[in-house]
Amino acid sequence: MDYVSALVPPVVMAVLFIGVIRVIVKTQGGANKAKEDAVVDAALARAEGARQASPKADA
């Protein structure tokens, strides 16, 4: 029975890992993709605007 107790933790971790990968794959794209892309684009635009508005310190 030692082999069963030795194999249980890796099997549990493998099942959980597969579950996490499935969730990641299922949440890519779809209806939320446009919304997520819009949030990222807005954040990048804010960061770019802040970078252009601040004076250059290395000049």
C-alpha positions, 0 to 999 in steps of 0.5 A: 500500500506504500505505492498507493500513498506515493502515487496519490499526491502526483495524481491529485496535482496532475488532475488539478493542473489539467483543470487549471489549464482547461479553465485558462483555455476556455476563458481565452477568446469568446465574448470576454475577449473584446472587453478584456482587449478594451481594458488593456488598450485603455490602460496602455493609452493611459500609460502612454499619455502619462509618459508623454505628459511627464518631462524627460528626466534623462535630458 
